Each structure stands twice: as C-alpha cells, then as structure tokens.
Amino acid sequence: MDVRITIETTFDNGEKRTHQLDGISRPYRVTCPDGIGLRLEDGKRVVEQIQRAILCDQVEEIIRESRVCPDCASVRAI
C-alpha cells in the first residue's frame, strides 16, 4: 500500500498552493507489528515536511504583503 500526503495552503488573497509530501509505503504482506500503521520515524518525517511547507508559505506571504506600502498601496522596491 502506498500513501500520499498532500497539503493545500489557501492564502488571504485566495491563491492556493499544493505541496506533495513524501509518501509512505507499506507492503501488504508484512505481518509483523512494525508493518501496521504509522511508525515513529515516519511520523517525525511527515511532521517535519508539514512544518517546512507551512513555514515557507507563511514567510512568502509575509514578504509579499510587506512589499506593499501601507500608506499609498504602491509596491516597494526590493
């Protein structure tokens, strides 16, 4: 069995971005307890990828919004 994890971010301006995370693969013939469910190392890897995707999107949104002048609404130079 292969599991895909996708994150969709919706920004305040309505723009949507999709992040495809690493998948998890579990052979169906594995009968040991390790082959059932989500292992700790899988969970840690998935949480790290989720955190990275959210952080990158948040930073990008902050940078994009900071370029607009709050007084005149013009785009500031970088």
Helices and strands as residue ranges (DSSP letters): E 2-3, E 6-10, E 16-20, E 24-25, G 33-35, H 40-66
